[in-house]
Amino acid sequence: MAFDAYDRSLDLLRALAPVTERIRARDAGLADQLRRASQSVLLNVAEANRRRGKDRANRFRCALGEAAEVSAAVEAAIAAEYV
């Protein structure tokens, strides 16, 4: 059985790969932060899917926080006109 949140997280990581490389040319630190946050979304979703109880909810909250960081990094890159 497929897990949609995991699949969408993987899609996000794939979609951001070329964007991250464009950002890296102008701001390596922001690109690294974006890469690590987007990977963390995927990893936290995968971990949460195998957990139970409060721990499961906490892992999903962590994934949500990392997704917010991804969004902020993309917005920062747009504001700086890197992309």
Beta strands, then each sheet from edge to edge (+ up, - down):
end
